[in-house]
Amino acid sequence: MIDIRDVMPIEYIDDWEMRIKRQDALWHNEILDRPVVDFSFFQSNPDFPFPASKHASYEEWWLDVEYQAQLALAVAMNTAWMGDALPTLPPNLGPDFFAACYGGKLIFEEITSFIVPFLKSWDEADILRFNWEHPYFLKVEDLYKAFLEIGRNRFYTGWPDIHAGGDCLVGFRGPANLAMDLIDERDAVKAGLKMVTKDFFRLYDHYYAKLAKASQPCTGWPFIVSTKKWHVSSNDFSYMISPADFNDVFLEGLREENRSMEATVHHLDGPGCRRHLDSLLTIAEMNMIQWVYGAGRGRASDYIDLYKKIQAAGKGIQIQDLELDEVDIIMRELKPNGVWMHVNVTNAEQAEAVMKKIRKWK
């Protein structure tokens, strides 16, 4: 845990400390003065123009350290951060960054990247070593240095997207091969999970120490900002497998990830992963669930029953995409304790109207 007295202030947000304290309390389903609500929207600031891109490829765009640092600053300073929102910009090379540092190649696209699976069979597993000198790892180190320098008192630098566990193994083998491996090479898969979990802890601690030394709070792509050492666990691959396989092969690794942290939120992505919710709720150390229902599958308020089930298990909920007309539904149907929600607004008046309601949510 980081002492809040050591956290870097954000110079243009007077109540930055209280915003963090509310999110610290959230992990334990506690409310200090009101529930946590996050608003952010574009607000032009001509003093911080967006850098022009002259890159010949997406890869050049992603790997240009100076450009990415300038872009992060422009995003921070051209955004209105209201409610409990705090400017968080994590250096990032995409969800397969961790797997790629074992020897993979990333293909960069406009808004994400993906890995080319490179492990032909588990007979070759001895080639798998996390490479602390890999070009992608060194690039993220350069990004960190640039972000921390340019973001001083302007934004928080979060840890990158690190998909450990089964999602890392998918990067090695590809989803179809890994699904077959659960039949043909289950012991090898379990051994691989132990290896990448151990490496994940080392990598996470590397970033946690780096950020704490730079007076940063603990934060990353889910945009929760806290003094607690927290992590977002995930297993998107579980979309493809049965509860029996999930429980036998992957559940214990997720339990270990959660047990090692002071607080956690689990990224539950899509209807295929929902079948594993009962198992996930048995992880005592897991504080919150982030449910991602997916494009074309309705809205957040369509899943009230799921949220109630999570709350009944004593867990919190992160809702990242709530429309204005859904706020009343959420307030009527759910308890405020443990709810972190981002409400989509376009101006300060809309945000203030929602805040007026939230202050009365008991």
Secondary structure, DSSP 4 states (H G I P E B T S, - for coil): ---GGGSPPPTT-TTHHHHHHHHHHHTTT--SSS-EEEEEEE---TTSPPPPP--SSHHHHHH-HHHHHHHHHHHHHTEEEEET---B------TTHHHHTTT-EEEE-SS-EEEE-----GGGGGG----TT-HHHHHHHHHHHHHHHHTTTT-B-PPP----HHHHHHHHH-HHHHHHHHHH-HHHHHHHHHHHHHHHHHHHHHHHHHHHHTT--EE-TT--EESS-EEEEE-GGGGGS-HHHIIIIIHHHHHHHHHTSSEEEEEEESHHHHTTHHHHTT-TT--EEEEE--TTS--GGGGHHHHHHHHHTT-EEEEEEE-GGGHHHHHHHS-STTEEEEE--SSHHHHHHHHHHHTT--
